[in-house]
Structures are given as structure tokens and as C-alpha cells.
Amino acid sequence: MMSRKLPLWLRFFALVGLVIFATGAGLLAYRYYARPVTLTVAVGSIDGEAAKAMSAMASELIPRQRRPDAVQHCSGHPQE
């Protein structure tokens, strides 16, 4: 059986299309992986200790480079 080669221009465009498809799939996968995630937890106690505990846990969950202004108390004031 004799194999037929595709014309050079068709192989070139097929390769370019494959590279564009792979790049698009990679960017889509990166956006999906890097998307922000929000976790909402309702806490309440008479003395406010539950809110302080949840705030402490939240500060451990966020990345270090976002820490200074990312965690907020229930009242909306930045954590000190």
C-alpha cells in the first residue's frame, strides 16, 4: 500500500491549527485552575469568639501575598 503525503501548505496549516488549539485549551485550563474561590460561613455566638475563630482560620486559607487587606471581620473593618 502506498502512502500519500499531504501537500506542504496543508501540513503547515494543520500544524498551526493544532498549536492554536493547544494554546487555547491551555489558557482555558489555567483560567479554570486559577479562578478565585469564595467560602461563606455563618457563625454566631454571644461573646463573638466564633467570629474571631473563623477569621483566624480564614487568614490561614488565603495566599500570603494577599493577606494584609483580604480578611475582613463581619463588621466590614480590615483585620489588624
C-alpha positions in Angstrom: 0.0 0.0 0.0 1.4 3.4 -1.0 1.0 6.3 1.5 0.1 9.7 0.1 1.7 12.7 1.6 -0.4 15.8 2.2 0.7 19.0 0.4 3.2 21.1 2.4 0.8 24.0 2.8 -1.9 21.7 4.2 0.5 20.2 6.7 1.6 23.7 7.7 -1.9 24.9 8.4 -2.8 21.7 10.2 0.2 22.3 12.5 -0.7 25.9 13.1 -4.3 24.9 13.9 -3.1 22.3 16.3 -0.8 24.8 18.1 -3.6 27.4 18.3 -6.0 24.7 19.7 -3.4 23.5 22.3 -2.7 27.1 23.4 -6.4 27.9 23.7 -7.0 24.7 25.7 -4.0 25.5 28.0 -5.3 29.0 28.6 -8.8 27.8 29.4 -7.4 25.2 31.8 -5.3 27.8 33.5 -8.2 30.2 33.9 -10.3 27.4 35.4 -7.4 26.4 37.8 -6.6 30.0 38.9 -10.2 31.2 39.4 -10.9 32.6 42.9 -12.9 30.6 45.3 -15.2 32.1 47.9 -16.2 30.2 51.0 -19.0 31.7 53.1 -19.6 30.5 56.6 -22.3 31.8 59.0 -21.1 31.9 62.6 -22.6 33.4 65.7 -22.1 33.4 69.4 -22.9 35.7 72.3 -19.3 36.6 73.1 -18.1 36.8 69.4 -15.5 34.1 69.8 -16.8 32.1 66.9 -16.4 35.0 64.5 -12.8 35.5 65.8 -12.0 31.8 65.3 -13.4 31.8 61.7 -11.4 35.0 61.0 -8.3 33.3 62.2 -9.0 30.2 60.0 -9.7 32.4 57.0 -6.4 34.2 57.4 -4.6 30.9 57.1 -6.5 29.9 54.0 -5.7 32.9 51.8 -2.3 33.2 50.0 0.4 35.1 51.8 0.7 37.9 49.2 -3.0 38.9 49.6 -3.1 38.8 53.4 -2.9 42.5 54.5 -6.2 43.6 53.1 -8.0 40.3 52.2 -9.5 39.2 55.5 -12.3 41.2 57.0 -14.4 40.8 60.1 -18.2 40.6 60.0 -18.4 44.3 60.7 -16.5 45.1 57.5 -13.4 46.6 59.1 -10.0 45.2 58.0 -8.3 42.7 60.3 -5.4 44.1 62.3 
